[in-house]
């Protein structure tokens, strides 16, 4: 969903989906968010030991987007996060650049 805040700045509102995995081992929760519009794609994924862990990642992504610091996302993880969750993200960080037509 795209939201106009009224001050000329348009923000993307990330809707994360949280689901419980059937993994009896370490990471039992998943958080996913993907945004796609013409010429633009971003995806964020995390698996964690608890629902609170993956919600923490979702909150961090939202904070980084709000403050314009998504490029620093990997630097902003809290201490010890790698023991509690695994994260990945990617996509087009610069909407003014065009994606190749065969990219998915």
Buried (B, 14 or more C-beta within 10 A) or exposed (E): EEEEEEEEEEEBEBEBEBEEEEEEEEBBBBBBBBBEEEEBBBEBBBBBBEBEBBBBBBEBBBEBBEEEEBEEBEEBBEEEBEEBBEBEBEBBEEBEEEBEEEEE
